[in-house]
Amino acid sequence: MRIVTYNVNGLRQRISQFGSLLKLLDSFDADIICFQETKLRRQELTSDLAVADGYESFFSCTRTNDKGRTGYSGVATFCRVKSAFSSDEVALPVAAEEGFTGLVDSSRNGKAEMPAVAQGLEEYDQDELLKVDGEGRCIITDHGHFVLFNIYGPRAESDDSERIQFKLMFFKILQKRWESLRQEGRRIFVVGDLNIAPTAMDRCDAGPDFEKNEFRRWFRSMLVESGGPFFDVFRSKHPDRREAYTCWPSNTGAEQFNYGSRIDHILFAGSCLHQDYELQGHNFVTCHVKECDILTEYKRWKPGNTLRWKGGWGIKLEGSDHAPMCTSLVEIPVVPQHGTPSLSARYLPMIHGLQQTLVSVLLKRQASTQVQSCRMSTSFSEENASIEKCSESMKGSFNRCSIHGLTTSDSYSLNEDSEGAILRTGKKSKDITNETCPNTTTMLHRSNDSSVPEEKTKKKLRKSQWSQLSLKSFFQKSSNISNSSEHSSMDVSLSQADVADSNSHPNETVAKDGQISSAKHYESITDPQDQNEVNQNEVNYGPSDKEKNNVALQEWKRIQQLMQNSVPLCKGHKEPCVARIVKKPGPTFGRRFYVCARAEGPASNPEANCGYFKWASSKSRQK
């Protein structure tokens, strides 16, 4: 069987990179795949992120919002199986547990149990255990022959005393859990990103005091070479390999010169599976581990990529800042028939759903039917009432008004259009019907403009929202809107004035769209040739606009030249530096500085970053 561990630096991003969760998992061709730093919250677990055909998955998510952060860690274990309900495959766990303290929801032997402190951890306070286990950093799966810990170790900066104490407590309690299982005779696999490089060989350009770090000393004390129970499986297979790293700083382009560290590990404690394991030379690594290596093909940096200081800064590199590790096991016998533990993601409520009774389904269906019938009856009664009231009021208003030049057929067609408009306005119909005769004329003008069928209008609106607009069409649209708004306001004012004074102007006529205006004014607005000239003048820029654009372009070029001249050159390569801003809280927070633009690499490599650093002349303004 094959086991893979990979810090994905965001599971959602890796799924997007590969196209689907299934394609991501299948790319490893592994039986057990352990992910770290999934960056998912429990409520964000959906089927496309957690479920794939042929795999059973187990998640642990962040349960705290320390310093306002949510979903910043998280681990997941995927197991490739042929059957999830009755199988003798070792990859399918017989039990699973979220966390390692026993206080998080667990599942052992396929039966849900109440959270209880794990054996060997009784000496610790429950609040302390919950704090350590609340960041979603561990999933335990029991595969019969061994217990597998999928771990994402905490990171602690040298000046962050609070996180250092958290990291110390995390590994101290974790070690107690391992010792308890070892006393029971269990074999243990520990895989994941432990955020610890144990020796100077595991870090590029390690300083003289590198191995004196307390976490590195603790790690080495757990290894067989120092009298501990664990094999470093990679070093057991490759004891002298150098420059074998699994993590590189993503913001400095360190992958190009392999300037990294080995902080992702596969550890094993326990005897081999042979009956005569007590014979000399028999241990699990020599008997059952065929290979253990780093999958460098998953690195973000690929040979042939554009150098970052030669135009490659704008190129986004896909992938995690870690590389996966894998190990191949042989001679692993099958286990008794068993099913998937209830901690599997297939049983999560947000994926599987909640169980409903037959009575609740029938009650919901009956209630929805009653609500629907009530809504239909109410809507029909309201529409009938509005139609009757509106038609009566409109007929009365036309009888009271005397509009010269309006025939009976015209009045009938206007009345039909008005009723359609009132039906669409709903509750506003009551206010409209009480208006006087001049206002009725204004209403007729507006209703006739909107006489296009409502369905066609909605389709045009939806199409225009998603269609790409050109710059010219944008100006035409804005100009037409402004012209139409001006014309509509003029038409309304003219129509009100003309209706009031209709007896004294017998030569005035009614336009087809309901406007009442003089013939001379109507021709001046609706002349197609004049309208085209107006639109053309609005779209085309005049000489003054072109001159302004040229001046602005020259000014922008001058500013760019000044910015380039103000950027210092690094002393090692005499190349322009890149500007950065301090983001770490402290006295220099927000301050700007310049560094060498080249990728970070070994000090012995002249092509790598020369280490140049210079503060900008002034501090950035803090908000």
Salt bridges, closest charged atoms under 4 A:
ASP29 OD1 - ARG80 NH1 3.05
ASP31 OD1 - ARG80 NH2 3.28
GLU37 OE2 - LYS39 NZ 3.88
GLU44 OE1 - ARG12 NH2 3.77
GLU44 OE2 - ARG41 NH2 3.11
GLU56 OE2 - ARG346 NH2 2.61
GLU97 OE1 - ARG108 NH2 3.56
GLU97 OE1 - ARG177 NH2 3.15
GLU98 OE1 - ARG42 NH2 2.99
GLU98 OE1 - ARG63 NH2 3.11
GLU113 OE1 - ARG108 NH1 3.01
GLU123 OE2 - LYS176 NZ 3.52
GLU135 OE1 - ARG137 NE 2.73
GLU135 OE2 - ARG163 NH1 3.00
ASP142 OD1 - ARG186 NH2 2.81
GLU157 OE2 - ARG155 NH2 3.03
ASP159 OD2 - LYS584 NZ 2.72
ASP160 OD2 - LYS67 NZ 3.80
ASP193 OD2 - HIS322 NE2 3.76
ASP202 OD1 - ARG235 NH2 2.95
ASP202 OD1 - ARG262 NE 2.82
ASP209 OD1 - LYS212 NZ 3.33
ASP232 OD2 - ARG262 NH2 2.88
GLU255 OE2 - ARG300 NE 2.96
ASP264 OD1 - HIS322 ND1 2.91
GLU291 OE2 - HIS238 NE2 3.10
ASP293 OD1 - ARG241 NH1 2.80
ASP321 OD1 - HIS322 NE2 3.88
GLU331 OE1 - HIS274 NE2 2.96
ASP449 OD2 - HIS445 NE2 3.60
GLU454 OE2 - LYS458 NZ 3.81
ASP501 OD2 - HIS505 NE2 3.03
GLU555 OE2 - ARG558 NH2 2.45
GLU575 OE2 - ARG598 NH2 2.81
GLU607 OE1 - ARG598 NH1 2.87
